[in-house]
């Protein structure tokens, strides 16, 4: 299975790691905020006793490298990944911590609890079904959100549809064309 090969390549086991992404300007542009995010992520890793896989955009990687004194022992920073490799890691993560809207949606659909590393989200659906918590931009709030999700049941309903939108659109267009 392709996912197994990706996990093996990174020395990971299903459920044996956290996955994090940080790239949005609100968390990256200010060194103090970036430090708080990474301190929160590292604190969650310590509390869960798990490593954090952190594929980083080049801009974020450069800014993190400039921060002194971060507890980095459990953080496995790596270059940004291709979509399929990232998705393979996402599917088997214990939890996701992210500022990405798309990753929030994917986590919900995949059944992976998600800490949102933002003050607010334009995708509250995952929060409404219990799949995600707002972790904000400070370390204590990030840890609190992760604790809240730690033992969350993963049987939430998918608020993002049933995956048949394309087929439904084609059917509607065909019906419309038949009437004309």
Buried (B, 14 or more C-beta within 10 A) or exposed (E): EEBEEBBEEBEBEEEEBBBBBBBBEBBBEEEEBBBBBBBBBBBBBBEBEBBBBBBBBEEBBEBBEEBEEBEBEBBBBEEBBEEEBBBBBBBBBBBBBBBBBEBBBBBBBBEBBBBBBBEEBEBBBBBEBBBBBBBBBBBEBBBBBBBBBEEBEEEBEBBBEEEEEEEEEEEEEEEEEEEE
